[in-house]
Amino acid sequence: MIEMQNVIKDYQTGKITFRALKGISMTIEQGDYVGIVGPSGSGKSTLMNLIGCLDLPSSGNYFLDGREISKFSSNELADIRNTKIGFVFQSFNLLPYATAFENIEVPLIFAKKNAKARKERILDLLVQVGLSDKADNKPTEMSGGEMQRVAIARALANDPDIILADEPTGNLDSKSGGAIVEIFDKLSKAGKTIIIITHDAGVAKHARRIVHLKDGYVDGNGNGAAPNSHEH
């Protein structure tokens, strides 16, 4: 489903070039449950942005479902981000003045679903994440764990193949975080491809495969070998 071949990502600041990813090669199959771990500055967020088609590699190849990502138009990439990949962020990224129902509705509106289909889907998702009584609550009226459940429901709205979660338990206490990881476990059992970027070993151990990032490389045998010399 996802294949990266020697992917490099550079960022330019004035005359200085910073290489965040230094040649990543990895494959993620449909139905995989992958934890991507590594210290701060290892390239985790950069890799997430590339996997999620929020950014493009500087060089190397990224294939999604066998198609090279650089061949997609900006409209096609936007469609992938709305229907193929569901995003879950550490900071929830909910609309603060919208209800849980309205937050989950956003990707369905972009996908041009009609009002009746939207309502049915949203109510079903609220049940799935254990929030059937919170449809009319705004983020300010919910706990962190409840907000993250809304974010997961929103990520699932268009039934994407891939769930991409960036530090999804980072702002939660251990009990709420554990409940969120249980939802990912259930989604994995239901056949979703789950990619969790985390520095929390307790979260990562739920994944069936762990990819270690270090200094912009895949380290050890997570999925590819570490290089002989680490550049800084």
Sequence and secondary structure as in RCSB ss.txt:
>XXXX:A:sequence
MIEMQNVIKDYQTGKITFRALKGISMTIEQGDYVGIVGPSGSGKSTLMNLIGCLDLPSSGNYFLDGREISKFSSN
ELADIRNTKIGFVFQSFNLLPYATAFENIEVPLIFAKKNAKARKERILDLLVQVGLSDKADNKPTEMSGGEMQRV
AIARALANDPDIILADEPTGNLDSKSGGAIVEIFDKLSKAGKTIIIITHDAGVAKHARRIVHLKDGYVDGNGNGA
APNSHEH
>XXXX:A:secstr
 EEEEEEEEEEEETTEEEEEEEEEEEEE TT EEEEE  TTSSHHHHHHHHTTSS  SEEEEEETTEEGGGS HH
HHHHIIIIIEEEEETT    TTS HHHHHHHHHHHTT  HHHHHHHHHHHHHHTT TT TT  GGGS HHHHHHH
HHHHHHTT  SEEEEESTTTTS HHHHHHHHHHHHHHHHTT EEEEEES HHHHTTSSEEEEEETTEEETTSSS 
  SS   
